Amino acid sequence: TLDKGGASIAGPNLNGVFGRKAGTAEGYEFSEALSKSGIVWNEATMAEYNRDPKGKVPGTKMVFNGIKQPAQLADLVAYLKQATQ
């Protein structure tokens, strides 16, 4: 979910994700790999992760193959940046 205080269902709530260290949002049990990744979410890291989650963070539990088309990936990152503020 994207709303402040929203539930963490299939993944963590993404409200305020940009600028946050990966694996630190309350209310969600992250993989050890993501928690120890050292990633801080910004446009570049969000795009890299959503392009190939398991390639960016081997051992992540995210069940998603990634977005391969650059325009779709750019649209997703732009949407998330605006919607999660």
C-alpha positions as CSV (number, residue, x, y, z in Angstrom):
1,T,0.0,0.0,0.0
2,L,1.0,3.6,-0.5
3,D,-1.0,5.5,2.1
4,K,0.5,6.7,5.4
5,G,-0.3,4.1,8.0
6,G,-1.5,1.6,5.4
7,A,-1.2,-2.1,5.8
8,S,1.8,-4.2,4.8
9,I,0.2,-7.0,2.9
10,A,2.3,-8.7,0.2
11,G,5.1,-6.3,0.9
12,P,5.9,-3.3,3.1
13,N,3.9,-0.1,3.1
14,L,5.7,2.2,0.7
15,N,4.7,5.5,2.1
16,G,7.8,7.6,2.6
17,V,10.0,5.0,0.9
18,F,12.3,7.4,-1.0
19,G,15.2,8.3,1.3
20,R,14.6,5.3,3.6
21,K,17.1,2.5,4.1
22,A,15.9,-0.8,2.6
23,G,14.5,-3.3,5.0
24,T,13.7,-0.9,7.8
25,A,9.9,-0.1,7.4
26,E,8.0,-1.1,10.5
27,G,5.3,-3.8,10.2
28,Y,6.9,-6.0,7.6
29,E,9.4,-8.9,8.0
30,F,12.1,-8.3,5.4
31,S,14.6,-10.9,4.1
32,E,18.0,-10.7,5.7
33,A,19.5,-10.0,2.3
34,L,17.4,-6.9,1.8
35,S,17.9,-5.7,5.3
36,K,21.7,-6.0,5.0
37,S,21.8,-4.7,1.4
38,G,22.8,-1.1,2.4
39,I,20.4,0.3,-0.2
40,V,18.8,3.7,0.4
41,W,15.8,4.1,-1.9
42,N,16.1,6.8,-4.5
43,E,15.1,6.9,-8.2
44,A,18.1,4.9,-9.3
45,T,18.0,2.2,-6.7
46,M,14.3,1.8,-7.1
47,A,14.7,1.4,-10.8
48,E,17.6,-1.1,-10.4
49,Y,15.6,-3.2,-7.9
50,N,12.4,-3.2,-9.9
51,R,14.3,-4.1,-13.1
52,D,15.7,-7.3,-11.5
53,P,15.0,-7.7,-7.8
54,K,16.9,-11.0,-7.4
55,G,19.8,-9.7,-9.5
56,K,20.1,-6.5,-7.4
57,V,19.6,-8.3,-4.0
58,P,20.4,-12.0,-4.2
59,G,18.3,-13.7,-1.5
60,T,15.5,-11.2,-1.5
61,K,12.1,-12.8,-0.9
62,M,10.3,-10.5,-3.4
63,V,8.4,-12.7,-5.8
64,F,8.6,-10.5,-8.9
65,N,10.5,-11.0,-12.1
66,G,11.0,-7.3,-12.7
67,I,10.1,-4.8,-15.3
68,K,12.3,-5.0,-18.4
69,Q,10.9,-2.2,-20.6
70,P,12.7,1.1,-19.7
71,A,9.6,3.3,-20.3
72,Q,7.4,1.2,-18.0
73,L,10.1,1.2,-15.4
74,A,10.5,4.9,-15.5
75,D,6.7,5.3,-15.3
76,L,6.6,3.1,-12.2
77,V,9.4,5.0,-10.4
78,A,7.9,8.4,-11.2
79,Y,4.5,7.2,-10.0
80,L,6.0,5.7,-6.7
81,K,8.0,8.9,-6.1
82,Q,4.8,11.0,-6.4
83,A,2.4,8.6,-4.7
84,T,4.5,7.8,-1.6
85,Q,5.3,11.3,-0.4
